Amino acid sequence: MYINKAMLFGNLTRDPELRALPSGMNVVNFSVATNRVFKDRDGKNQEQTDFHNVVVFGRQADTVNQYLKKGSSVFVEGRMQTRSWDDKKTGEKKYRTEVIADRVQFGPRGSGSGSGAHSNGGGQGGEMPSMDEDTSGGHSAGPGIDYPKEDINPDDIPF
């Protein structure tokens, strides 16, 4: 069995770009920056930043477009895909590797950088709800949803 799984946690480098496919399904593209810190041969700390192209389809694309913006932190789970095409101007073959997102979870918002439209009303640590395409059930994650304010009792968890 083969595995194609990508997991990223980073910040958006640009605002999401929403488009519609000919079928009418929405698709959003954005880029995520991740970094790592390591010691070089001389023992000095170095930092390397990588940029990842992410594609989200369907209702989840609408939610990403509504709530995320440049600088937002995000956790993305999905699969890697490379597509190719011929450049119309030069005739040259072009390639682009992307993460096709199955799940997008919004990270904590920075203080003072969000607007009132981003408030979830509960003040639950500043995090947005997770958007999992397979379990969405057709419910909207708009600002009109009242999320529970009480804490979860660990004794109520069945495992």
N, C-alpha and C positions, 0 to 999 in steps of 0.2 A: 504494500500500500504506500502511496505517495502523499505527502502533506504539502500544502501551499497555504500557509497561515502567516499573516502579518499583524503585529500589534505595535502601535505607536502611541506615545504620549508626548505632546509638544504643544507649540503655539502656532496659530495661523499666521502666515506671513502676508496674507492679503485677504480682503473680504471675499466671501464665497460668490461664485458666479453662477446664477440660476439660468438654465435654458430648458427648452422643451424638445423632446424627440418628435419625429414625425408621427409616432403613435399617440402622442399627447402626454406621455409620461415625462415628469420633470426629472432633470438631472442637475446636480450642482458639483462644481469643481472648486477645490481650494488646495492650498499648499501648507504643509506642516513642517516646522523646523524642529529638529531634535538635536541634542548635543551630548557629547561624552567628554569626560575629563580623564586623562591618562598621563603617565610619566614617560618622558622620552628617554633616550639612551643616557643623557646627562643627568637624569633624575629630576628634571624640571617638569612642573605641571603644564600640560598642554590641553587646549580645548579644541574639539573638532565639531563643527556644525554640519548636519546633513539636511537636505530639503527633499520632501516626499510629496508627490502629487497624489491627491485623494479624489475619488469619484463616488458620489452617493446618488442612488436612484429612488424614485417614488416619493411617498409621503415623507419619508425620512429626509429627503432632499429639501422639501418645503420647510421643515422644522429647523434644519441646519441653517438654511438661508435666513430664517426669521430671527434666530437667537445668536448665531455666531458672527463675529467680525474680526478684523485684523487684530492680533494680539490675544485673542481668546485661547484658553488652554482647552485641550480636547484629547480624549482617548479614543483611538480608532482600532477596530478589529476588522480584518477582512482578508483578501487574497491578493497576491501580486499578479499583475497582468501586463504584458508588453504588447503594444500594437504597433503596426507599421503602415506607412502610406508613402506614395510618391509625391514629392513636392511639385506642384503644378508649374512653378516658375523655373526651377532648376532641373527638374526631372530626377533629382537625387532622392534616394530612399531615406526616409526619416523614421526614427523609433522613439517611443515614449513608454516608460515603465510607470505604472500607476498602482495604487492600492484601491481595489474595488471594495468599498466598505460594506460589511454586513451589519455592523453595529457602531454607532457613534455615541459616546457618552461625553457630556459637557463637563469640563473641569470647573474648579472654583473660580469665581469672578474676582478680579482685583478690586480693592476698595476705591470707590470714587470713579471707576471707569465705566460703570454700567449706567443705563438709563432706566427710567421708571418702567418702561415696557419689558425690561428683563427681570423684574421682581416676581418671585413666585409666592409672595405673600406670607410664607411660613418662616422665613429667616433661618432655614435649616442649613447652616454652615455655608451659605452662599453657593450651593451646588444646584445645577439644573438637573432635571430628570434624565434618565437614560432613554435612548430611543433605539429599540431593538426591532428591526423590520419584521421578524418572525412572530413577535408577541405583541404587536401594536394593537391588534383588535379593532382598528378603525377609530380609536379615541383620539381626540385632539389634545395636544400638550400645550394649548394656549394659556394665557394668563387667567382664564376663567375657572380653572380647576383648583379646588381646595385640597391641598395635600395635608395628610394628618400631621398635627402639631405635637402629639404625645410621643414619648419615647417608646421603643419596642422593649418589651419585657423578655429577657433571655429565657425565662422559664416557659414562655409560650411557644418557643421554637421546638418542633417535633424531633430534632436530631441532635 
